[in-house]
Amino acid sequence: MTARKLRTVVAGGGSWGTALAHVLAWNGHDVTIALRDEAVSRAINERHENPHYLPGKCLHPGVKASTSPEVLTDCGFLVLAVPCQHQRAWLQANRHRLAPGCVLVNASKGFEASTALPMSRIAHEALAGQDFRYSVLSGPSFAAEVMEEHPTAVVLGCSDETLGAQLREHFSTPFFRCYSSTDVIGVEAGGSLKNVMAIAAGMCDGLGFGSNARAALITRGLAELARIGVAMGARPLTFMGLSGLGDLTLTCNGALSRNRQVGLRLGQGESLEDIVSSLGMVAEGVKTTQAALHLANLHHVAAPITETVYRIIHENAAPRDAVTELMTRALKEE
């Protein structure tokens, strides 16, 4: 792959897809965002702004947008920023438009709720029989801060080490630094499972439990997501990196975290339905909780935090009672 000679399409006009398009255009690439909203497309093309997801953030003038699926025709480099629950259908619908040998960089974090499969498996099932190369981008990265060109570091999971090195160059700028890892499932698992822990951390804050409780939850949450990830085949050390500890720290503490906001508002007594409908964006952790608990049970891994979040979200358990029950479990060695 000669990355700088490939036309790049970013599928998905949400906040993260828009921010990645900005990074790629800043780096000199020919970038088009493929989206559905004609008004947003016009705003990007005429005003260099995504007014729905990133209002007031100035987008690189080299970024183009289109609502025509034909923009994908012969696409050789695709950044997939479509919400996880819609990726299978999107890939199946557009597989015939992708060029042979297409490089696919998945930028969404989550599992398919109905199957508990990671996005790498979804891509290989949806594009079965097609020649493509897969990677996943993850790490602590709020879209708004990337748009403001604040220093950010992420990791690209790619089983092909040579391709991973080329992708690092494709994405990296003076403010957006990319590392690479051959542990694809570890990068995917860390970025996905931390969303569940962010909901739990938000609930602790919403209940007024303080900084001690949040620190304990982050620490035990890291151990829990690593147990699940390793059972799936990931390498333990991956969870001490950007897609594990880095992303977990950001989403459990950062005010811009949608998943933390879900938990915060649950802890304050709001209903999940009202929270999700008012967000205006996808909080992947809500769906991921179901898949995460399924994976923990499948692999016989203890996941008390995940189970507690699941009970609150899907079984209407009272947050204060559920967290209190979590804190009074049988004592044991760390």
PyMOL commands that set and color helices and strands:
alter all, ss='L'
color gray80, all
select helices_A, chain A and resi 3-5+15-26+38-47+69-72+84-97+119-126+143-147+161-171+184-206+210-231+236-240+242-253+258-267+272-279+285-298+304-314+319-327
alter helices_A, ss='H'
color red, helices_A
select strands_A, chain A and resi 8-11+31-34+63-66+75-80+98-106+132-138+152-157+176-181
alter strands_A, ss='S'
color yellow, strands_A
deselect
rebuild
show_as cartoon
